[in-house]
């Protein structure tokens, strides 16, 4: 059976052999193999050198870079520098295109470009069943691992999702059961049909989570048992200890539920609206609550509680330290309710404070209405350092144990490190793909975000210091650096 007459420049099969892509003279052909071989697409594409079939599309590569072949037109997809070397489909619908100067990784999750460290690339090899990309230069084989470059897609079309520790995710769907997804194995356990998640918390160890849904119902969830509904309604939730769960309601009630015994006790019940809660994340655990009627409440679990009446209206931003000191915000002022039962001004920020975030240290991150973040020293009054004034109208999430912040702006994800010279760097900026609803695990190791199709997860397995960085680089590559004309070598 003849596809076309003329000089054949390239052939490629779909991963499941359902289609054959052919490049003959200056035309690209898409041949569907079943029930009988049929040309379903033919388009004149001009001077092209290689063709690939992937993600139900044809891709070609030529002097102008990579193009996608549709029924009517070949659309530019990515420009490349240097002469084309090859193109093919790697794992999970990823197209890898190579020129002498570098490789382009093209995916529905976003694109990446990687330059060749030395020499000129001569050959390219990929497999739809492998994360590895191979390239040949003079006397060397270069190997890239897509797991080190791309995020993982762990679910399709989720409605909401939340971390459980850093090694699991709970996802809900509009028309499918919710799932507990193990990030180590990729296995998903169905949990039943749930409304969207509005609040969540996980116990230390990552094997128990609590969620609140749109119906204001709270559940305990684990990978080894059926979800357990908790009595009453809830709007705020948090694990004060490994087995003691706080359940706050806008109606004014704050309940402590012991997940070991299944018993619940009311910590405080007021007739006014509860607008915020906080817990110390320490042993012994301290808990604080703030009410719309200007009442501030705190207790050490197992001890006596205290209340104080505030002279001015606070907002819902609240923090309580390991000694029971409560930090709260009144406009641009950061106030402290000290252990000796006095209210003092701790710091004044340029704009009204809207949120407070712990960092696992004696410093606190304060977010303001102007879209800026500041680092506040809790041990010294009026010690405030700029972190980032460019947050603007973005969506951000913060790791409670490390202070690491993930920021989404215009579909791009950035990481802000408040405790490391206030560094900001881009995690993902995928052309044509919008990333939304960013989240970060409490230990700062993993990031979640959604696209129109997928729930994606990144792992930030970064070394903490110079020695660890050297060892990390040794594991990633056998390249060595030098000076002069031999600035790059190989072990």
C-alpha positions as CSV (number, residue, x, y, z in Angstrom):
1,X,0.0,0.0,0.0
2,X,1.5,3.3,-1.1
3,X,1.1,6.5,1.0
4,X,2.7,8.8,-1.5
5,X,5.3,8.9,-4.2
6,X,8.6,10.8,-3.8
7,X,11.5,10.9,-1.4
8,X,10.6,9.9,2.1
9,X,12.3,12.1,4.7
10,X,10.9,10.7,7.9
11,X,8.5,8.1,9.4
12,X,7.1,7.7,12.9
13,X,4.6,5.5,14.6
14,X,2.1,6.4,17.3
15,X,2.9,4.8,20.7
16,X,0.0,2.4,20.2
17,X,0.7,1.9,16.5
18,X,-2.7,3.4,15.6
19,X,-1.2,6.1,13.3
20,X,1.7,6.4,11.0
21,X,3.3,9.8,10.4
22,X,5.2,10.3,7.1
23,X,7.1,13.2,5.6
24,X,7.4,12.8,1.9
25,X,9.0,15.5,-0.2
26,X,7.3,18.7,1.2
27,X,4.1,17.1,2.5
28,X,3.2,15.6,5.9
29,X,0.8,12.6,6.0
30,X,-1.2,11.2,8.9
31,X,-2.3,7.6,8.2
32,X,-4.9,5.9,10.4
33,X,-4.2,2.2,10.5
34,X,-7.6,0.8,11.5
35,X,-9.9,-0.6,10.2
36,X,-7.8,-0.2,7.0
37,X,-4.9,2.2,6.4
38,X,-6.4,5.6,5.5
39,X,-4.8,9.0,5.0
40,X,-6.8,11.2,7.4
41,X,-4.5,14.3,7.0
42,X,-2.2,15.6,4.3
43,X,-0.7,19.1,4.3
44,X,2.1,20.8,2.4
45,X,4.6,21.9,5.1
46,X,7.6,23.1,3.1
47,X,11.2,22.4,4.0
48,X,11.0,20.0,7.0
49,X,13.4,17.2,8.0
50,X,11.8,15.1,10.6
51,X,8.2,14.1,11.7
52,X,6.7,12.7,14.8
53,X,3.2,11.5,15.9
54,X,2.2,12.3,19.5
55,X,-0.8,13.4,21.6
56,X,-3.0,12.8,18.5
57,X,-1.1,15.3,16.5
58,X,1.6,15.5,13.8
59,X,4.8,17.5,14.6
60,X,7.5,18.4,12.2
61,X,10.9,20.1,12.5
62,X,12.8,22.2,10.1
63,X,14.9,25.4,9.8
64,X,12.2,27.5,11.5
65,X,11.8,25.1,14.4
66,X,8.9,22.9,15.5
67,X,5.4,23.1,13.9
68,X,2.1,21.3,14.6
69,X,0.3,20.0,11.5
70,X,-3.5,20.5,11.6
71,X,-6.0,19.7,8.8
72,X,-5.6,23.2,7.3
73,X,-2.2,24.7,8.4
74,X,1.1,24.0,10.0
75,X,1.3,26.2,13.1
76,X,4.7,27.2,14.6
77,X,5.1,25.6,18.0
78,X,8.7,26.4,19.1
79,X,11.7,28.0,17.5
80,X,15.1,26.2,17.8
81,X,18.7,27.4,17.3
82,X,20.9,25.4,14.9
83,X,20.3,22.6,12.4
84,X,17.5,20.1,13.3
85,X,18.6,16.8,14.7
86,X,15.4,14.9,15.4
87,X,12.0,14.8,17.0
88,X,10.0,12.1,18.9
89,X,7.4,11.4,21.5
90,X,8.6,10.7,25.1
91,X,6.5,9.6,28.0
92,X,3.0,11.0,28.7
93,X,2.5,12.8,25.4
94,X,5.7,14.8,25.7
95,X,7.3,15.8,22.4
96,X,11.1,16.2,22.4
97,X,12.6,18.2,19.5
98,X,16.4,18.6,19.1
99,X,18.7,20.9,17.2
100,X,22.5,21.0,17.3
101,X,22.3,23.7,20.1
102,X,19.6,22.2,22.4
103,X,16.4,20.3,23.0
104,X,12.9,21.5,23.4
105,X,10.5,19.6,25.7
106,X,6.9,20.3,24.6
107,X,4.0,19.1,26.7
108,X,0.4,20.0,27.7
109,X,2.0,20.7,31.1
110,X,4.3,23.4,29.7
111,X,7.4,23.7,27.6
112,X,11.1,23.7,28.5
113,X,14.3,24.4,26.6
114,X,17.6,22.9,27.6
115,X,20.9,24.0,26.0
116,X,23.7,21.6,25.1
117,X,26.5,22.1,27.6
118,X,29.3,21.5,25.1
119,X,29.8,20.5,21.5
120,X,26.9,20.0,19.0
121,X,24.1,17.5,19.3
122,X,24.2,14.9,16.5
123,X,21.5,12.3,17.4
124,X,18.3,12.1,19.5
125,X,16.6,9.1,21.0
126,X,13.3,9.0,23.1
127,X,10.7,6.4,24.1
128,X,7.0,6.8,24.9
129,X,7.6,4.4,27.8
130,X,10.5,6.1,29.4
131,X,11.3,9.4,31.1
132,X,14.8,9.4,29.7
133,X,16.0,11.5,26.7
134,X,19.3,10.5,25.0
135,X,21.5,12.7,22.9
136,X,24.8,12.0,21.2
137,X,27.7,14.5,20.9
138,X,31.3,13.7,20.0
139,X,32.3,10.6,21.9
140,X,29.6,11.1,24.5
141,X,26.0,10.3,25.3
142,X,24.0,12.9,27.1
143,X,21.1,11.8,29.3
144,X,18.2,13.9,30.6
145,X,15.5,12.7,33.0
146,X,12.1,14.2,32.4
147,X,11.3,13.5,36.0
148,X,13.8,16.3,36.9
149,X,12.3,18.7,34.5
150,X,8.5,18.3,34.4
151,X,5.8,18.2,37.0
152,X,3.8,15.0,37.5
153,X,0.2,14.8,36.5
154,X,-1.6,13.0,39.3
155,X,-5.3,13.5,38.4
156,X,-7.5,14.7,35.6
157,X,-10.2,17.5,35.9
158,X,-10.3,17.8,39.8
159,X,-12.7,20.2,41.4
160,X,-10.6,20.8,44.5
161,X,-7.4,19.3,46.0
162,X,-5.4,19.5,49.2
163,X,-2.1,18.1,50.5
164,X,-2.0,15.5,53.3
165,X,1.5,16.0,54.7
166,X,3.8,16.1,51.7
167,X,3.3,12.6,50.4
168,X,-0.4,12.4,49.6
169,X,-3.2,14.5,48.1
170,X,-7.0,14.4,48.5
171,X,-8.8,15.4,45.3
172,X,-12.5,15.9,44.7
173,X,-14.4,15.8,41.4
174,X,-17.7,17.1,40.1
175,X,-18.9,13.8,38.8
176,X,-16.6,11.2,40.3
177,X,-15.7,9.9,43.8
178,X,-13.0,11.8,45.8
179,X,-9.6,10.2,46.0
180,X,-6.7,9.8,48.4
181,X,-3.6,9.9,46.0
182,X,-0.3,8.4,47.3
183,X,2.4,10.5,45.6
184,X,5.1,7.8,46.2
185,X,3.2,5.1,44.4
186,X,0.7,7.0,42.3
187,X,-2.1,4.8,43.6
188,X,-5.5,6.4,44.2
189,X,-8.0,5.2,46.8
190,X,-11.7,6.2,46.2
191,X,-13.3,8.0,49.1
192,X,-16.9,8.5,48.0
193,X,-18.8,11.4,46.4
194,X,-18.0,14.7,48.2
195,X,-18.7,18.4,47.7
196,X,-15.7,20.6,47.1
197,X,-13.2,21.0,49.9
198,X,-13.1,24.5,51.6
199,X,-10.6,23.9,54.4
200,X,-8.2,21.1,55.4
201,X,-5.5,20.1,57.8
202,X,-3.2,17.1,58.2
203,X,-1.8,15.5,61.3
204,X,2.0,15.1,61.6
205,X,3.1,12.0,59.7
206,X,0.8,12.5,56.8
207,X,-1.5,9.5,57.5
208,X,-4.5,11.4,58.8
209,X,-6.3,14.4,57.4
210,X,-9.4,16.4,58.2
211,X,-11.4,18.3,55.6
212,X,-14.4,20.7,55.6
213,X,-16.6,20.7,52.5
214,X,-19.0,23.2,51.0
215,X,-21.8,21.9,53.1
216,X,-19.8,22.8,56.3
217,X,-19.4,19.1,57.2
218,X,-16.1,17.9,58.6
219,X,-14.5,14.5,57.9
220,X,-11.5,12.5,59.1
221,X,-9.7,10.7,56.2
222,X,-7.0,8.2,56.2
223,X,-5.6,5.7,53.5
224,X,-6.4,2.7,55.7
225,X,-10.0,3.3,56.9
226,X,-13.3,4.6,55.6
227,X,-13.9,8.4,56.0
228,X,-15.5,9.4,59.2
229,X,-18.1,12.2,59.5
230,X,-17.7,14.4,62.5
231,X,-20.8,15.8,64.3
232,X,-21.9,19.5,63.9
233,X,-20.8,22.1,61.4
234,X,-17.3,23.5,60.8
235,X,-15.8,26.4,58.9
236,X,-12.2,26.3,60.2
237,X,-10.0,23.2,61.0
238,X,-6.6,22.4,62.3
239,X,-4.6,19.7,64.1
240,X,-3.3,21.3,67.3
241,X,-1.4,18.0,68.1
242,X,-1.0,14.7,66.3
243,X,-4.4,13.5,67.6
244,X,-6.3,16.6,68.7
245,X,-8.3,18.4,66.0
246,X,-9.7,21.9,66.3
247,X,-13.1,22.5,64.7
248,X,-14.2,26.2,64.5
249,X,-17.6,27.5,63.4
250,X,-18.6,31.0,62.4
251,X,-21.5,30.6,64.9
252,X,-18.9,31.1,67.7
253,X,-18.1,27.5,68.8
254,X,-14.6,26.0,69.0
255,X,-14.4,22.3,69.6
256,X,-11.5,19.9,70.3
257,X,-11.9,16.4,68.9
258,X,-9.6,13.6,70.1
259,X,-9.1,11.3,67.0
260,X,-7.8,8.5,69.3
261,X,-10.8,8.2,71.6
262,X,-13.4,9.8,69.3
263,X,-14.5,12.2,72.1
264,X,-15.1,15.9,71.6
265,X,-15.1,18.8,74.0
266,X,-16.1,22.4,73.7
267,X,-13.2,24.8,74.3
268,X,-15.2,28.0,73.9
269,X,-18.8,28.8,72.9
270,X,-19.8,32.4,72.4
271,X,-22.8,34.0,70.7
272,X,-20.7,36.3,68.5
273,X,-19.1,35.3,65.2
274,X,-15.7,33.5,65.3
275,X,-13.5,35.1,62.7
276,X,-10.1,33.3,63.2
277,X,-8.2,30.6,65.0
278,X,-4.5,29.7,65.4
279,X,-2.5,27.0,67.1
280,X,1.2,27.0,68.1
281,X,2.4,23.7,66.4
282,X,4.4,22.9,69.5
283,X,4.2,20.7,72.6
284,X,2.5,21.8,74.8
285,X,0.0,23.2,72.3
286,X,-1.4,26.7,72.6
287,X,-4.7,27.7,70.9
288,X,-6.1,31.2,70.2
289,X,-9.4,32.5,68.8
290,X,-10.6,35.9,67.8
291,X,-14.3,37.1,67.7
292,X,-16.1,39.8,65.9
293,X,-17.1,41.4,69.2
294,X,-13.4,42.2,69.9
295,X,-12.9,39.3,72.2
296,X,-9.5,37.5,72.1
297,X,-9.2,34.1,73.7
298,X,-6.4,31.6,74.3
299,X,-5.6,28.5,76.2
300,X,-2.8,25.9,76.7
301,X,-4.5,22.6,76.0
302,X,-5.1,21.0,79.3
303,X,-4.8,24.3,81.2
304,X,-6.9,27.3,82.0
305,X,-8.2,29.7,79.3
306,X,-7.9,33.5,79.2
307,X,-9.8,36.2,77.5
308,X,-9.2,39.9,76.8
309,X,-11.3,42.7,75.3
310,X,-9.6,44.6,72.5
311,X,-10.0,48.4,72.3
312,X,-10.0,48.4,68.4
313,X,-11.5,46.1,65.8
314,X,-9.0,43.5,64.6
315,X,-9.1,41.4,61.4
316,X,-8.9,37.6,61.2
317,X,-5.1,37.4,61.0
318,X,-3.9,35.5,64.0
319,X,-0.7,33.8,65.3
320,X,0.1,32.2,68.7
321,X,3.7,31.3,69.7
322,X,5.1,28.4,71.8
323,X,4.9,30.6,75.0
324,X,1.3,31.6,74.4
325,X,2.0,35.1,73.1
326,X,-0.7,36.0,70.6
327,X,0.0,38.3,67.6
328,X,-3.0,39.9,65.9
329,X,-3.5,42.8,63.4
330,X,-5.4,46.1,63.8
331,X,-5.1,47.9,60.5
332,X,-1.4,48.3,59.7
333,X,-0.4,47.6,63.4
334,X,0.9,44.2,64.5
335,X,-0.2,43.8,68.1
336,X,1.0,41.4,70.8
337,X,-1.1,39.9,73.7
338,X,1.8,39.0,75.9
339,X,2.0,36.2,78.6
340,X,1.6,38.8,81.3
341,X,-1.8,39.7,79.9
342,X,-0.9,43.1,78.4
343,X,-1.5,44.4,74.9
344,X,1.4,46.1,73.2
345,X,2.3,47.3,69.7
346,X,5.0,45.1,68.2
347,X,5.4,46.7,64.7
348,X,3.8,49.0,62.2
349,X,3.7,48.0,58.5
350,X,3.2,50.4,55.5
351,X,-0.3,49.0,54.7
352,X,-3.1,47.2,56.6
353,X,-2.2,43.5,57.4
354,X,-4.5,40.8,55.9
355,X,-2.7,37.6,56.9
356,X,0.1,36.2,59.2
357,X,2.2,33.2,58.3
358,X,4.5,31.1,60.5
359,X,7.9,30.2,59.3
360,X,8.9,27.6,61.9
361,X,11.3,30.1,63.4
362,X,11.1,33.3,65.6
363,X,10.1,35.2,62.5
364,X,6.6,35.8,61.1
365,X,5.5,36.7,57.5
366,X,2.9,39.5,57.3
367,X,1.0,40.0,54.1
368,X,-0.6,43.4,53.5
369,X,-3.4,44.9,51.4
370,X,-0.8,46.4,48.9
371,X,0.2,42.9,47.8
372,X,3.5,43.0,49.7
373,X,5.1,40.6,52.2
374,X,7.3,41.5,55.2
375,X,9.4,39.5,57.6
376,X,8.7,40.4,61.2
377,X,11.2,39.5,64.0
378,X,9.1,38.3,66.9
379,X,12.0,38.7,69.4
380,X,12.6,42.4,68.7
381,X,10.0,45.1,68.3
382,X,9.8,47.2,65.2
383,X,12.2,44.9,63.2
384,X,10.6,44.5,59.8
385,X,12.3,43.5,56.5
386,X,10.8,43.7,53.0
387,X,10.4,40.2,51.4
388,X,8.5,41.0,48.3
389,X,6.5,44.0,47.2
390,X,5.5,42.5,43.8
391,X,2.9,40.0,44.9
392,X,0.1,42.3,43.7
393,X,-3.2,40.6,43.0
394,X,-1.8,37.1,43.0
395,X,-2.8,33.8,44.6
396,X,-0.2,32.6,47.2
397,X,0.2,29.7,49.6
398,X,2.8,29.3,52.4
399,X,4.6,26.4,54.0
400,X,3.9,26.7,57.8
401,X,7.1,24.9,58.7
402,X,9.6,26.7,56.4
403,X,7.9,29.9,55.3
404,X,8.4,29.1,51.6
405,X,5.8,30.9,49.5
406,X,4.4,29.8,46.1
407,X,2.9,32.6,44.1
408,X,0.7,32.4,41.0
409,X,0.5,35.4,38.7
410,X,-0.9,35.4,35.1
411,X,-0.6,31.6,35.0
412,X,3.0,31.5,36.2
413,X,4.3,30.0,39.4
414,X,7.1,31.6,41.4
415,X,8.8,30.6,44.7
416,X,9.7,33.2,47.3
417,X,12.1,32.1,50.1
418,X,11.6,34.7,53.0
419,X,14.4,33.2,55.2
420,X,17.0,32.8,52.4
421,X,18.0,36.3,51.4
422,X,14.4,36.8,50.3
423,X,15.1,35.1,47.0
424,X,12.4,34.8,44.3
425,X,12.6,32.4,41.4
426,X,10.4,31.0,38.7
427,X,9.1,27.4,39.1
428,X,7.0,27.2,36.0
429,X,6.1,29.5,33.1
430,X,4.5,27.2,30.5
431,X,3.6,28.9,27.2
432,X,-0.1,28.3,26.4
433,X,-0.8,26.7,29.8
434,X,-2.4,28.5,32.7
435,X,-1.5,27.3,36.2
436,X,-4.1,28.0,39.0
437,X,-4.9,27.3,42.6
438,X,-1.3,26.9,43.9
439,X,-0.6,25.0,47.2
440,X,2.5,24.0,49.1
441,X,3.0,21.3,51.6
442,X,3.7,22.4,55.2
443,X,7.4,21.2,54.9
444,X,7.8,23.1,51.6
445,X,8.8,20.0,49.7
446,X,6.0,19.8,47.2
447,X,3.8,22.2,45.1
448,X,0.4,21.6,43.7
449,X,-1.3,23.5,40.9
450,X,-4.1,22.9,38.4
451,X,-4.4,23.3,34.6
452,X,-7.5,23.1,32.6
453,X,-7.0,19.3,32.4
454,X,-4.7,18.1,35.1
455,X,-3.6,18.3,38.7
456,X,0.2,18.8,38.7
457,X,2.8,18.2,41.5
458,X,6.4,19.5,41.7
459,X,8.9,18.1,44.1
460,X,11.4,20.7,45.5
461,X,14.1,18.3,46.6
462,X,16.7,21.1,46.9
463,X,19.9,20.8,49.0
464,X,20.1,23.0,52.1
465,X,23.8,24.0,52.0
466,X,27.1,24.0,49.9
467,X,28.2,20.5,50.8
468,X,24.8,19.0,50.1
469,X,24.7,21.0,46.9
470,X,28.0,19.5,45.7
471,X,26.8,15.9,46.5
472,X,23.4,16.6,44.8
473,X,25.2,17.8,41.6
474,X,27.4,14.7,41.7
475,X,24.3,12.5,41.7
476,X,22.6,14.4,38.9
477,X,25.6,14.5,36.5
478,X,29.1,13.2,35.8
479,X,30.1,16.6,34.3
480,X,33.1,18.5,35.8
481,X,34.0,22.1,35.5
482,X,37.4,23.6,34.9
483,X,39.0,26.7,33.5
484,X,40.1,28.0,30.1
485,X,39.3,26.0,27.0
486,X,38.4,23.0,29.0
487,X,35.7,24.6,31.1
488,X,33.5,21.5,30.9
489,X,34.7,17.9,31.2
490,X,33.4,14.5,32.1
491,X,34.3,11.9,34.8
